[in-house]
Each structure stands twice: as C-alpha cells, then as structure tokens.
Amino acid sequence: LEEVRFIARRLRPEALDHLGLRSALAALTNSFRDAAGVEIERRIDPALPTLDAEAELVVYRVAQEALTNVVRHAGCAEARLSLSAGRGVVELEIVDSGRGFAPDRVPEGAGIRGMRERALLIAAKLEVVSAPGAGTTVRLRCPATAFAQDRPATSS
C-alpha cells in the first residue's frame, strides 16, 4: 500500500495542481473525445467540497481508467461522467451504454484492480456494475475524511 501511495504521488498530473479537479476532469474528457471520438457528458456539482490532494488524484485516476475502459471495451460513442456531493461523500460515476460484461464470468483485469487499490488509499468504495448488453457503471464514493480541511474550494 505504501508503494502504491508513493507511485500515486509521483504520477500526479500537472493539471490537478494548476487547474484544479473540475478543470482537470474537463480536460480529460475533452482529450478522450478528441482522441477516441467518444462524446462524454460531464456533470460536476458546483457545490462540490474541496478534496485533499490524495483524494483528488484518486478521483482523477479512477475517471481516467474508467474512461479508458469505455474506449477499449464498451464499443459505444458516448458516456457520462458525474461528480457530485451529498450525505458526507463525494461520488464519481462513469456510465456507458456499451456492450457491458458479466462480472461473475469475466476475471477482473488490471484496470479495475488498480481502481480498487487507489480507492483503498483514501478509504473510498469502488463499485463496478455491468451486464452483457446493458453497459457499465463505475462508481467511486469518497468519504468525508477525503475532504480538505483547510483549503478553500477552487473555482476551476
């Protein structure tokens, strides 16, 4: 776990530090649209509490991996990314209407395992819901312990 923390800190995208989480996610979804032709609807709660740096990185990397999986495996032209707050959690959700898969029949790949390991870093819960022909939903729930205590919210 400590090794994963070290690697995660070392691989922090500059966009998070310079633009903030909201803008970094916007740039990420735009890059997937431009590179892969997948239109990604973004819904980001304007009242989102500020997350600490480690939680921001986890949210960003889980979004990145989930969108990579949409491009590689879903076979669809659009997806939705939402980031919202409520009831003491911040929730990231990536939904596609692609081909889906049967989680009980398909072994968990490195991408999903990596998302689960990242979630553990901040005591978040990761849920992957899918069924053949019914698309996939990746949901990350970050607890209030991941909220920054001293930083003002960024307006990006």
DSSP file with accessible surface (Angstrom, degrees, kcal/mol):
  #  RESIDUE AA STRUCTURE BP1 BP2  ACC     N-H-->O    O-->H-N    N-H-->O    O-->H-N    TCO  KAPPA ALPHA  PHI   PSI    X-CA   Y-CA   Z-CA
    1    1 A L     >        0   0  113      0, 0.0     4,-2.3     0, 0.0     5,-0.1   0.000 360.0 360.0 360.0 -41.2    0.0    0.0    0.0
    2    2 A E  H  >  +     0   0  123      2,-0.2     4,-2.4     1,-0.2     5,-0.2   0.895 360.0  52.0 -63.5 -38.1    2.8    2.4    0.8
    3    3 A E  H  > S+     0   0  146      2,-0.2     4,-2.6     1,-0.2     5,-0.2   0.921 109.1  49.4 -64.3 -41.8    4.5    1.7   -2.6
    4    4 A V  H  > S+     0   0   43      1,-0.2     4,-3.0     2,-0.2    -2,-0.2   0.919 110.2  51.8 -63.5 -40.4    1.2    2.4   -4.4
    5    5 A R  H  X S+     0   0   56     -4,-2.3     4,-2.4     2,-0.2    -2,-0.2   0.933 110.2  48.9 -59.6 -45.3    0.9    5.7   -2.4
    6    6 A F  H  X S+     0   0  108     -4,-2.4     4,-2.2     2,-0.2    -2,-0.2   0.940 114.0  45.0 -60.7 -48.1    4.5    6.7   -3.4
    7    7 A I  H  X S+     0   0   57     -4,-2.6     4,-1.9     1,-0.2    -2,-0.2   0.924 111.8  52.9 -62.9 -43.1    3.8    5.9   -7.1
    8    8 A A  H  < S+     0   0    4     -4,-3.0    -1,-0.2     1,-0.2    -2,-0.2   0.912 110.6  46.9 -61.1 -41.7    0.4    7.7   -7.0
    9    9 A R  H >< S+     0   0  134     -4,-2.4     3,-1.1     1,-0.2    -1,-0.2   0.902 111.8  51.2 -66.0 -39.2    2.0   10.8   -5.6
   10   10 A R  H 3< S+     0   0  157     -4,-2.2    -1,-0.2     1,-0.3    -2,-0.2   0.805 109.1  51.3 -68.5 -28.7    4.8   10.7   -8.1
   11   11 A L  T 3< S+     0   0   78     -4,-1.9    -1,-0.3    -5,-0.2    -2,-0.2   0.091  74.4 143.5 -99.0  25.1    2.4   10.4  -11.0
   12   12 A R    <   -     0   0   48     -3,-1.1     2,-0.1     1,-0.1    -3,-0.1  -0.476  53.5-120.7 -68.3 123.4    0.2   13.4  -10.1
   13   13 A P    >>  -     0   0   20      0, 0.0     3,-1.1     0, 0.0     4,-0.9  -0.398  10.6-132.2 -65.4 139.5   -0.9   15.1  -13.3
   14   14 A E  H 3> S+     0   0  146      1,-0.2     4,-2.7     2,-0.2     5,-0.3   0.817 102.3  70.8 -60.5 -30.5    0.1   18.7  -13.5
   15   15 A A  H 3>>S+     0   0   26      1,-0.2     4,-2.8     2,-0.2     5,-0.9   0.856  94.0  55.0 -58.0 -34.8   -3.5   19.7  -14.5
   16   16 A L  H <>5S+     0   0    4     -3,-1.1     4,-1.0     3,-0.2    -1,-0.2   0.925 112.9  40.9 -64.2 -44.1   -4.6   18.9  -11.0
   17   17 A D  H  <5S+     0   0  103     -4,-0.9    -2,-0.2    -3,-0.2    -1,-0.2   0.885 125.6  34.6 -72.0 -37.8   -2.1   21.3   -9.4
   18   18 A H  H  <5S+     0   0  139     -4,-2.7    -2,-0.2     1,-0.1    -3,-0.2   0.805 133.7  20.6 -89.0 -31.1   -2.5   24.0  -12.0
   19   19 A L  H  X5S-     0   0   84     -4,-2.8     4,-0.5    -5,-0.3    -3,-0.2   0.627  99.0-122.8-113.8 -21.1   -6.2   23.8  -12.9
   20   20 A G  H  X< -     0   0    6     -4,-1.0     4,-2.3    -5,-0.9     5,-0.2  -0.105  39.8 -68.7  89.9 165.8   -8.0   22.0  -10.0
   21   21 A L  H  > S+     0   0    8      1,-0.2     4,-2.6     2,-0.2     5,-0.2   0.906 128.1  53.1 -62.5 -45.7  -10.0   18.8  -10.2
   22   22 A R  H  > S+     0   0   40      1,-0.2     4,-2.0   134,-0.2    -1,-0.2   0.949 115.2  39.7 -58.0 -50.0  -13.0   20.2  -12.1
   23   23 A S  H  X S+     0   0   40     -4,-0.5     4,-2.7     1,-0.2    -1,-0.2   0.860 113.1  55.5 -70.0 -34.7  -10.9   21.6  -14.9
   24   24 A A  H  X S+     0   0    0     -4,-2.3     4,-2.3     2,-0.2    -1,-0.2   0.911 109.4  47.2 -64.6 -40.0   -8.6   18.6  -15.0
   25   25 A L  H  X S+     0   0    0     -4,-2.6     4,-2.7     2,-0.2     5,-0.2   0.886 110.9  52.2 -68.0 -37.1  -11.6   16.3  -15.4
   26   26 A A  H  X S+     0   0   22     -4,-2.0     4,-2.4    -5,-0.2    -2,-0.2   0.940 111.3  46.4 -62.9 -44.8  -12.9   18.6  -18.2
   27   27 A A  H  X S+     0   0   48     -4,-2.7     4,-2.3     2,-0.2    -2,-0.2   0.905 111.9  52.5 -64.3 -38.6   -9.6   18.4  -20.0
   28   28 A L  H  X S+     0   0    6     -4,-2.3     4,-2.0     2,-0.2    -2,-0.2   0.945 110.9  45.3 -62.9 -47.9   -9.5   14.7  -19.5
   29   29 A T  H  X S+     0   0    2     -4,-2.7     4,-2.2     1,-0.2    -1,-0.2   0.897 112.2  52.5 -66.1 -36.9  -13.0   14.2  -21.0
   30   30 A N  H  X S+     0   0   50     -4,-2.4     4,-2.8    -5,-0.2    -1,-0.2   0.894 107.5  51.9 -63.4 -38.9  -12.1   16.5  -23.9
   31   31 A S  H  X S+     0   0   56     -4,-2.3     4,-2.7     2,-0.2     5,-0.3   0.891 109.3  49.5 -68.3 -35.5   -9.0   14.5  -24.6
   32   32 A F  H  X S+     0   0   26     -4,-2.0     4,-2.4     2,-0.2     6,-0.9   0.909 112.2  49.0 -66.9 -39.3  -11.0   11.3  -24.8
   33   33 A R  H  X S+     0   0   81     -4,-2.2     4,-1.7     4,-0.2    -2,-0.2   0.951 115.8  42.7 -62.4 -47.4  -13.4   12.9  -27.1
   34   34 A D  H  < S+     0   0  115     -4,-2.8    -2,-0.2     1,-0.2    -1,-0.2   0.897 122.3  37.4 -68.3 -40.4  -10.7   14.3  -29.4
   35   35 A A  H  < S+     0   0   95     -4,-2.7    -1,-0.2    -5,-0.2    -2,-0.2   0.845 133.3  20.0 -82.2 -35.2   -8.5   11.1  -29.4
   36   36 A A  H  < S-     0   0   44     -4,-2.4    -3,-0.2    -5,-0.3    -2,-0.2   0.488  94.6-120.8-117.7  -7.5  -11.2    8.4  -29.5
   37   37 A G     <  +     0   0   56     -4,-1.7     2,-0.6    -5,-0.5    -4,-0.2   0.686  63.2 141.3  75.0  17.5  -14.3   10.1  -30.7
   38   38 A V        -     0   0   10     -6,-0.9     2,-0.4    -9,-0.1    -1,-0.2  -0.845  47.0-140.5 -96.0 119.0  -16.3    9.2  -27.6
   39   39 A E  E     -a   78   0A 102     38,-2.9    40,-2.2    -2,-0.6     2,-0.6  -0.669  18.7-163.4 -78.6 126.8  -18.6   12.1  -26.5
   40   40 A I  E     -a   79   0A  10     -2,-0.4     2,-0.4    38,-0.2    40,-0.2  -0.947   9.0-148.6-121.1 113.7  -18.5   12.4  -22.7
   41   41 A E  E     -a   80   0A  94     38,-2.6    40,-3.2    -2,-0.6     2,-0.5  -0.639  17.8-151.5 -76.5 132.1  -21.3   14.3  -21.0
   42   42 A R  E     +a   81   0A 100     -2,-0.4     2,-0.4    38,-0.2    40,-0.2  -0.918  19.2 177.9-110.3 133.2  -19.9   16.0  -17.8
   43   43 A R  E     +a   82   0A 131     38,-2.4    40,-2.7    -2,-0.5     2,-0.5  -0.930   9.8 173.3-130.6 107.2  -22.0   16.8  -14.7
   44   44 A I  E     -a   83   0A  41     -2,-0.4    40,-0.2    38,-0.2    -2,-0.0  -0.970  34.1-121.3-121.1 121.2  -19.9   18.3  -12.0
   45   45 A D    >   -     0   0   43     38,-3.1     3,-1.4    -2,-0.5    -2,-0.0  -0.383  12.5-149.5 -59.8 122.3  -21.7   19.6   -8.9
   46   46 A P  T 3  S+     0   0  121      0, 0.0    -1,-0.2     0, 0.0    38,-0.1   0.759  97.2  56.4 -68.3 -19.0  -20.9   23.3   -8.4
   47   47 A A  T 3  S+     0   0   79     38,-0.1    -2,-0.1     2,-0.0    37,-0.1   0.123  77.1 144.6 -97.4  22.4  -21.2   22.9   -4.6
   48   48 A L    <   -     0   0    8     -3,-1.4    42,-0.1    35,-0.1     2,-0.1  -0.373  50.6-123.6 -62.0 129.8  -18.5   20.1   -4.5
   49   49 A P        -     0   0   41      0, 0.0     2,-0.3     0, 0.0    -1,-0.1  -0.392  33.4 -97.6 -70.0 155.5  -16.4   20.3   -1.4
   50   50 A T        -     0   0   17    101,-0.2    98,-2.4    98,-0.2     2,-0.2  -0.575  38.8-146.4 -74.4 132.8  -12.7   20.5   -1.9
   51   51 A L  B     -E  147   0B   3     -2,-0.3    96,-0.3    96,-0.3   -30,-0.1  -0.662  21.9-103.0 -94.2 155.7  -10.9   17.2   -1.7
   52   52 A D     >  -     0   0   48     94,-3.2     4,-2.6    -2,-0.2     5,-0.2  -0.267  42.0 -98.4 -71.5 168.1   -7.4   16.7   -0.3
   53   53 A A  H  > S+     0   0   47      1,-0.2     4,-2.0     2,-0.2     5,-0.2   0.873 122.4  50.2 -59.5 -40.3   -4.6   16.2   -2.8
   54   54 A E  H  > S+     0   0   54      2,-0.2     4,-2.2     1,-0.2    -1,-0.2   0.924 111.9  47.6 -66.6 -41.2   -4.6   12.4   -2.5
   55   55 A A  H  > S+     0   0    0     91,-0.2     4,-2.8     2,-0.2     5,-0.2   0.902 109.4  53.9 -67.4 -39.8   -8.3   12.1   -2.9
   56   56 A E  H  X S+     0   0    8     -4,-2.6     4,-2.6     1,-0.2    -1,-0.2   0.928 109.4  48.9 -57.7 -43.8   -8.2   14.4   -6.0
   57   57 A L  H  X S+     0   0    6     -4,-2.0     4,-2.9    -5,-0.2     5,-0.2   0.920 110.9  49.5 -64.4 -41.9   -5.6   12.2   -7.5
   58   58 A V  H  X S+     0   0    2     -4,-2.2     4,-2.7     2,-0.2     5,-0.3   0.945 111.9  48.1 -62.7 -46.9   -7.6    9.1   -6.8
   59   59 A V  H  X S+     0   0    0     -4,-2.8     4,-2.4     1,-0.2    -2,-0.2   0.945 114.1  47.2 -58.6 -47.0  -10.8   10.6   -8.4
   60   60 A Y  H  X S+     0   0   23     -4,-2.6     4,-2.6    -5,-0.2    -2,-0.2   0.941 114.3  45.5 -61.2 -48.2   -8.8   11.7  -11.4
   61   61 A R  H  X S+     0   0   41     -4,-2.9     4,-2.6     2,-0.2     5,-0.2   0.873 112.3  50.6 -68.9 -36.0   -7.1    8.4  -12.0
   62   62 A V  H  X S+     0   0    0     -4,-2.7     4,-2.8    -5,-0.2     5,-0.2   0.933 112.1  48.3 -66.1 -42.0  -10.3    6.3  -11.5
   63   63 A A  H  X S+     0   0    0     -4,-2.4     4,-2.7    -5,-0.3     5,-0.2   0.939 111.9  50.3 -60.7 -44.0  -12.0    8.6  -14.0
   64   64 A Q  H  X S+     0   0   57     -4,-2.6     4,-2.1    -5,-0.2    -2,-0.2   0.929 113.8  43.6 -61.2 -46.3   -9.1    8.2  -16.4
   65   65 A E  H  X S+     0   0   51     -4,-2.6     4,-2.4     2,-0.2    -1,-0.2   0.914 113.3  51.0 -68.4 -41.3   -9.1    4.4  -16.1
   66   66 A A  H  X S+     0   0    2     -4,-2.8     4,-1.9     1,-0.2    -2,-0.2   0.921 112.4  46.6 -63.5 -41.2  -12.9    4.1  -16.3
   67   67 A L  H  X S+     0   0    1     -4,-2.7     4,-2.3    -5,-0.2    -1,-0.2   0.878 109.2  54.8 -69.1 -35.4  -12.9    6.2  -19.5
   68   68 A T  H  X S+     0   0   27     -4,-2.1     4,-2.8    -5,-0.2    -2,-0.2   0.922 108.0  50.1 -60.4 -42.0  -10.0    4.2  -20.9
   69   69 A N  H  X>S+     0   0   31     -4,-2.4     4,-2.8     2,-0.2     5,-0.9   0.875 106.8  54.8 -65.4 -36.2  -12.1    1.1  -20.4
   70   70 A V  I  X>S+     0   0    4     -4,-1.9     4,-1.3     3,-0.2     5,-0.8   0.956 112.7  42.9 -58.9 -48.5  -15.1    2.8  -22.1
   71   71 A V  I  <5S+     0   0   59     -4,-2.3     4,-0.3     1,-0.2    -2,-0.2   0.925 121.3  39.9 -65.0 -44.3  -12.9    3.4  -25.2
   72   72 A R  I  <5S+     0   0  167     -4,-2.8    -1,-0.2    -5,-0.2    -2,-0.2   0.845 134.0  10.4 -74.3 -37.6  -11.2    0.0  -25.2
   73   73 A H  I  <5S+     0   0  111     -4,-2.8    26,-0.2    -5,-0.2    -3,-0.2   0.682 108.2  70.3-120.8 -25.6  -14.2   -2.3  -24.3
   74   74 A A  I  <<S-     0   0    6     -4,-1.3    25,-2.8    -5,-0.9    -3,-0.1   0.841  70.5-150.7 -75.0 -35.1  -17.6   -0.6  -24.4
   75   75 A G      < +     0   0   57     -5,-0.8     2,-0.3    -4,-0.3    -4,-0.1   0.885  52.2 124.5  66.7  37.6  -18.0   -0.1  -28.1
   76   76 A C        -     0   0   26     -6,-0.4    -1,-0.2     1,-0.1    -2,-0.1  -0.867  62.5-137.2-127.4 164.4  -20.2    3.0  -27.6
   77   77 A A  S    S+     0   0   69     -2,-0.3   -38,-2.9   -39,-0.1     2,-0.3   0.496  82.8  35.4 -99.3  -5.7  -20.0    6.5  -28.9
   78   78 A E  E     +a   39   0A 123    -40,-0.2    19,-0.7    -8,-0.1     2,-0.3  -0.990  53.1 170.5-149.9 157.1  -21.0    8.3  -25.6
   79   79 A A  E     -aB  40  96A  10    -40,-2.2   -38,-2.6    -2,-0.3     2,-0.4  -0.908  24.9-124.4-151.4 173.2  -20.6    8.1  -21.9
   80   80 A R  E     -aB  41  95A  59     15,-2.5    15,-2.5    -2,-0.3     2,-0.5  -0.997  12.9-167.1-131.7 135.2  -21.4   10.2  -18.9
   81   81 A L  E     +aB  42  94A   0    -40,-3.2   -38,-2.4    -2,-0.4     2,-0.4  -0.987  14.1 178.2-116.7 125.8  -19.1   11.4  -16.1
   82   82 A S  E     -aB  43  93A  14     11,-2.8    11,-2.7    -2,-0.5     2,-0.4  -0.981  14.4-171.9-129.3 146.1  -20.6   12.9  -13.0
   83   83 A L  E     +aB  44  92A   0    -40,-2.7   -38,-3.1    -2,-0.4     2,-0.3  -0.978  23.8 159.2-134.5 115.6  -19.1   14.2   -9.8
   84   84 A S  E     - B   0  91A  44      7,-2.4     7,-3.2    -2,-0.4     2,-0.4  -0.899  28.0-139.1-137.8 166.0  -21.4   15.1   -7.0
   85   85 A A  E     + B   0  90A  35     -2,-0.3     2,-0.2     5,-0.2     5,-0.2  -0.943  34.6 125.8-128.0 148.1  -21.6   15.6   -3.3
   86   86 A G  E >   + B   0  89A  39      3,-2.3     3,-1.5    -2,-0.4    -2,-0.1  -0.778  59.6  22.8 169.2 149.2  -24.1   14.6   -0.7
   87   87 A R  T 3  S-     0   0  256      1,-0.3     3,-0.1    -2,-0.2    -2,-0.0   0.856 128.2 -53.0  52.5  40.4  -24.6   12.8    2.6
   88   88 A G  T 3  S+     0   0   43      1,-0.2    56,-0.9    55,-0.1     2,-0.3   0.666 118.8  93.4  75.4  16.4  -20.9   13.1    3.6
   89   89 A V  E <   -BC  86 143A  44     -3,-1.5    -3,-2.3    54,-0.2     2,-0.5  -0.955  62.9-141.6-135.7 156.1  -19.5   11.6    0.4
   90   90 A V  E     -BC  85 142A   0     52,-2.1    52,-3.4    -2,-0.3     2,-0.5  -0.982  27.7-158.2-110.8 130.3  -18.2   12.8   -2.9
   91   91 A E  E     -BC  84 141A  38     -7,-3.2    -7,-2.4    -2,-0.5     2,-0.5  -0.950  12.2-166.2-119.5 125.8  -19.3   10.4   -5.7
   92   92 A L  E     -BC  83 140A   1     48,-2.7    48,-2.8    -2,-0.5     2,-0.4  -0.904  14.6-178.0-101.3 133.9  -17.7    9.9   -9.1
   93   93 A E  E     -BC  82 139A  25    -11,-2.7   -11,-2.8    -2,-0.5     2,-0.5  -0.993  14.0-172.9-138.2 129.0  -19.7    8.0  -11.6
   94   94 A I  E     -BC  81 138A   3     44,-2.5    44,-2.7    -2,-0.4     2,-0.4  -0.992  14.5-177.3-119.1 123.0  -18.9    7.0  -15.1
   95   95 A V  E     +BC  80 137A  31    -15,-2.5   -15,-2.5    -2,-0.5     2,-0.3  -0.975   6.1 177.9-125.1 133.4  -21.7    5.4  -17.1
   96   96 A D  E     -BC  79 136A  13     40,-2.4    40,-0.8    -2,-0.4   -17,-0.2  -0.919  28.1-144.6-128.5 160.2  -21.7    4.0  -20.6
   97   97 A S        +     0   0   87    -19,-0.7    38,-0.2    -2,-0.3   -20,-0.1  -0.061  61.4 123.6-109.2  31.1  -24.3    2.2  -22.6
   98   98 A G  S    S-     0   0    8     38,-0.1    37,-1.3    36,-0.1   -23,-0.2   0.223  81.6 -64.2 -80.2-158.0  -21.9   -0.1  -24.3
   99   99 A R        -     0   0  150    -25,-2.8    34,-4.0   -26,-0.2    35,-0.4   0.708  67.2-164.5 -69.7 -21.3  -21.7   -3.9  -24.6
  100  100 A G        -     0   0   16     32,-0.3     2,-0.3    33,-0.2    36,-0.1   0.004   6.2-125.7  64.5-177.1  -21.1   -4.5  -20.9
  101  101 A F        -     0   0   54     34,-0.4     3,-0.1    31,-0.1    33,-0.1  -0.971  18.4-100.9-159.9 166.3  -19.9   -7.7  -19.4
  102  102 A A    >>  -     0   0   16     -2,-0.3     3,-2.2    29,-0.2     4,-1.6  -0.846  28.4-160.5 -97.2 102.2  -20.8  -10.3  -16.8
  103  103 A P  T 34 S+     0   0   61      0, 0.0    -1,-0.2     0, 0.0     5,-0.1   0.819  90.2  54.9 -55.9 -30.9  -18.6   -9.5  -13.8
  104  104 A D  T 34 S+     0   0  141      1,-0.2    -2,-0.0    -3,-0.1     0, 0.0   0.639 115.8  38.2 -78.4 -10.2  -19.0  -13.0  -12.4
  105  105 A R  T <4 S+     0   0  208     -3,-2.2    -1,-0.2     1,-0.1     0, 0.0   0.559 106.1  68.2-113.0 -15.7  -17.8  -14.6  -15.6
  106  106 A V  S  < S-     0   0   70     -4,-1.6    -1,-0.1     3,-0.0     3,-0.1  -0.940  84.8-122.3-109.6 123.9  -15.0  -12.2  -16.6
  107  107 A P        -     0   0  115      0, 0.0     2,-0.3     0, 0.0    -3,-0.1  -0.344  36.3-100.1 -63.5 144.8  -11.9  -12.1  -14.4
  108  108 A E        -     0   0   75      1,-0.1     2,-0.0    -5,-0.1     0, 0.0  -0.492  43.4-142.5 -67.6 126.1  -11.1   -8.7  -13.0
  109  109 A G     >  -     0   0   37     -2,-0.3     4,-2.4    -3,-0.1     5,-0.2  -0.230  27.1 -94.5 -84.8 177.8   -8.4   -7.0  -15.1
  110  110 A A  H  > S+     0   0   69      1,-0.2     4,-2.7     2,-0.2     5,-0.2   0.839 120.3  59.0 -62.5 -33.7   -5.5   -4.9  -14.0
  111  111 A G  H  > S+     0   0   17      2,-0.2     4,-2.1     1,-0.2    -1,-0.2   0.950 110.0  40.1 -63.9 -48.1   -7.5   -1.7  -14.7
  112  112 A I  H  > S+     0   0   24      2,-0.2     4,-2.5     1,-0.2    -2,-0.2   0.923 115.3  52.4 -68.8 -40.1  -10.3   -2.5  -12.3
  113  113 A R  H  X S+     0   0  117     -4,-2.4     4,-2.5     1,-0.2    -2,-0.2   0.922 109.0  51.0 -59.1 -43.0   -7.8   -3.9   -9.7
  114  114 A G  H  X S+     0   0   23     -4,-2.7     4,-2.4     1,-0.2    -1,-0.2   0.903 108.9  50.5 -62.1 -39.6   -5.9   -0.6  -10.0
  115  115 A M  H  X S+     0   0    2     -4,-2.1     4,-2.3     1,-0.2    -1,-0.2   0.918 110.7  49.8 -63.9 -41.7   -9.0    1.4   -9.4
  116  116 A R  H  X S+     0   0   88     -4,-2.5     4,-1.9     2,-0.2    -2,-0.2   0.915 110.6  49.5 -62.7 -42.5   -9.8   -0.7   -6.3
  117  117 A E  H  X S+     0   0   91     -4,-2.5     4,-1.1     1,-0.2    -1,-0.2   0.912 110.7  49.9 -64.1 -40.7   -6.3   -0.2   -5.0
  118  118 A R  H >X S+     0   0   49     -4,-2.4     3,-0.6     1,-0.2     4,-0.6   0.914 107.6  54.2 -63.5 -41.8   -6.5    3.5   -5.5
  119  119 A A  H ><>S+     0   0    2     -4,-2.3     5,-2.7     1,-0.2     3,-1.4   0.903 102.8  57.7 -58.5 -40.4   -9.8    3.6   -3.7
  120  120 A L  H ><5S+     0   0  114     -4,-1.9     3,-1.3     1,-0.3    -1,-0.2   0.824  93.2  69.0 -59.8 -31.4   -8.3    1.9   -0.7
  121  121 A L  H <<5S+     0   0    8     -4,-1.1    -1,-0.3    -3,-0.6    -2,-0.2   0.791 113.3  27.6 -58.2 -30.3   -5.7    4.7   -0.4
  122  122 A I  T <<5S-     0   0   13     -3,-1.4    -1,-0.3    -4,-0.6    -2,-0.2   0.145 114.0-107.4-119.5  17.6   -8.4    7.1    0.7
  123  123 A A  T < 5S+     0   0   70     -3,-1.3    -3,-0.2    -4,-0.2     2,-0.2   0.809  71.4 148.3  59.7  31.3  -10.9    4.6    2.3
  124  124 A A      < -     0   0    9     -5,-2.7     2,-0.5    -6,-0.2    18,-0.2  -0.493  45.9-123.9 -89.2 165.7  -13.2    5.1   -0.7
  125  125 A K  E     -D  141   0A 151     16,-2.0    16,-2.8    -2,-0.2     2,-0.5  -0.944  18.7-159.6-113.7 132.6  -15.6    2.4   -2.0
  126  126 A L  E     -D  140   0A  20     -2,-0.5     2,-0.4    14,-0.2    14,-0.2  -0.937   8.8-175.8-113.0 132.6  -15.4    1.4   -5.7
  127  127 A E  E     -D  139   0A  74     12,-2.8    12,-3.0    -2,-0.5     2,-0.5  -0.995   8.5-167.9-128.8 132.0  -18.4   -0.4   -7.3
  128  128 A V  E     -D  138   0A  25     -2,-0.4     2,-0.5    10,-0.2    10,-0.2  -0.986   9.8-176.6-120.7 117.7  -18.4   -1.7  -10.9
  129  129 A V  E     +D  137   0A  67      8,-2.9     8,-3.0    -2,-0.5     2,-0.3  -0.969  17.4 144.0-117.7 127.4  -21.9   -2.7  -12.1
  130  130 A S  E     -D  136   0A  17     -2,-0.5     6,-0.2     6,-0.2     5,-0.1  -0.988  23.1-175.2-157.0 159.7  -22.3   -4.3  -15.6
  131  131 A A    >   -     0   0   42      4,-1.2     3,-2.6    -2,-0.3     4,-0.3  -0.964  47.3 -82.6-154.3 146.8  -24.3   -6.8  -17.5
  132  132 A P  T 3  S+     0   0   92      0, 0.0   -32,-0.3     0, 0.0   -31,-0.1  -0.273 116.7   3.8 -53.7 127.7  -23.9   -8.0  -21.1
  133  133 A G  T 3  S+     0   0   67    -34,-4.0   -33,-0.2   -33,-0.1   -34,-0.1   0.434 115.8  86.5  78.2  -0.2  -25.7   -5.6  -23.4
  134  134 A A  S <  S-     0   0   72     -3,-2.6   -35,-0.2   -35,-0.4   -34,-0.1   0.242  87.8-123.8-117.7  11.3  -26.5   -3.2  -20.6
  135  135 A G        -     0   0    3    -37,-1.3    -4,-1.2    -4,-0.3   -34,-0.4  -0.156  28.0 -84.9  77.0-173.9  -23.4   -1.0  -20.3
  136  136 A T  E     -CD  96 130A  17    -40,-0.8   -40,-2.4    -6,-0.2     2,-0.4  -0.991  24.8-160.4-138.8 143.1  -21.2   -0.5  -17.3
  137  137 A T  E     -CD  95 129A  28     -8,-3.0    -8,-2.9    -2,-0.4     2,-0.5  -0.995   4.0-166.9-123.5 127.8  -21.3    1.9  -14.3
  138  138 A V  E     -CD  94 128A  11    -44,-2.7   -44,-2.5    -2,-0.4     2,-0.4  -0.973  12.3-174.5-111.7 125.3  -18.2    2.6  -12.3
  139  139 A R  E     -CD  93 127A  45    -12,-3.0   -12,-2.8    -2,-0.5     2,-0.5  -0.986  10.1-172.2-128.4 125.8  -18.9    4.4   -9.0
  140  140 A L  E     -CD  92 126A   1    -48,-2.8   -48,-2.7    -2,-0.4     2,-0.6  -0.980   5.9-164.2-117.2 123.1  -16.4    5.7   -6.5
  141  141 A R  E     -CD  91 125A  91    -16,-2.8   -16,-2.0    -2,-0.5   -50,-0.2  -0.935   4.6-162.9-112.1 113.4  -17.6    7.0   -3.2
  142  142 A C  E     -C   90   0A   0    -52,-3.4   -52,-2.1    -2,-0.6   -18,-0.1  -0.817  16.8-132.1 -96.3 127.7  -15.1    9.1   -1.3
  143  143 A P  E >   -C   89   0A  32      0, 0.0     3,-2.5     0, 0.0     4,-0.2  -0.243  28.1-100.8 -75.6 166.1  -15.8    9.6    2.4
  144  144 A A  G >  S+     0   0   46    -56,-0.9     3,-2.1     1,-0.3   -55,-0.1   0.750 117.2  74.3 -58.4 -23.7  -15.7   12.9    4.3
  145  145 A T  G 3  S+     0   0  110      1,-0.3    -1,-0.3   -57,-0.1   -22,-0.1   0.712  90.6  59.1 -64.3 -16.4  -12.2   12.0    5.6
  146  146 A A  G <  S+     0   0    2     -3,-2.5   -94,-3.2   -24,-0.1    -1,-0.3   0.498  83.3 105.2 -88.4  -3.6  -11.0   12.8    2.0
  147  147 A F  B <  S-E   51   0B  39     -3,-2.1   -96,-0.3   -96,-0.3     2,-0.2  -0.561  79.8-113.4 -79.0 139.7  -12.3   16.3    2.1
  148  148 A A        -     0   0   21    -98,-2.4   -98,-0.2    -2,-0.2    -1,-0.1  -0.502  24.4-162.7 -70.2 137.8   -9.7   19.0    2.6
  149  149 A Q  S    S+     0   0  149     -2,-0.2    -1,-0.1     1,-0.1    -2,-0.0   0.811  81.1  27.5 -92.2 -31.6  -10.0   20.8    5.9
  150  150 A D  S    S+     0   0  157      2,-0.1    -1,-0.1     0, 0.0    -2,-0.0   0.529  96.8  92.4-112.6  -9.4   -8.0   23.9    5.4
  151  151 A R        -     0   0  100   -101,-0.1  -101,-0.2     1,-0.0     2,-0.1  -0.713  69.8-126.3 -92.7 140.8   -8.2   24.7    1.7
  152  152 A P        -     0   0  110      0, 0.0    -2,-0.1     0, 0.0     2,-0.0  -0.456  42.3 -89.6 -73.6 156.4  -10.8   27.0    0.1
  153  153 A A        -     0   0   66     -2,-0.1     2,-0.3  -103,-0.1  -105,-0.0  -0.370  40.8-124.6 -65.1 139.9  -12.7   25.5   -2.8
  154  154 A T        -     0   0   55      1,-0.1  -132,-0.1    -3,-0.1    -1,-0.1  -0.669   7.7-146.5 -85.6 145.1  -11.1   26.1   -6.2
  155  155 A S              0   0  128     -2,-0.3    -1,-0.1  -133,-0.0  -135,-0.1   0.325 360.0 360.0 -93.4   7.3  -13.3   27.8   -8.7
  156  156 A S              0   0   43   -137,-0.0  -134,-0.2     0, 0.0  -136,-0.1  -0.217 360.0 360.0 -72.9 360.0  -11.9   25.9  -11.7
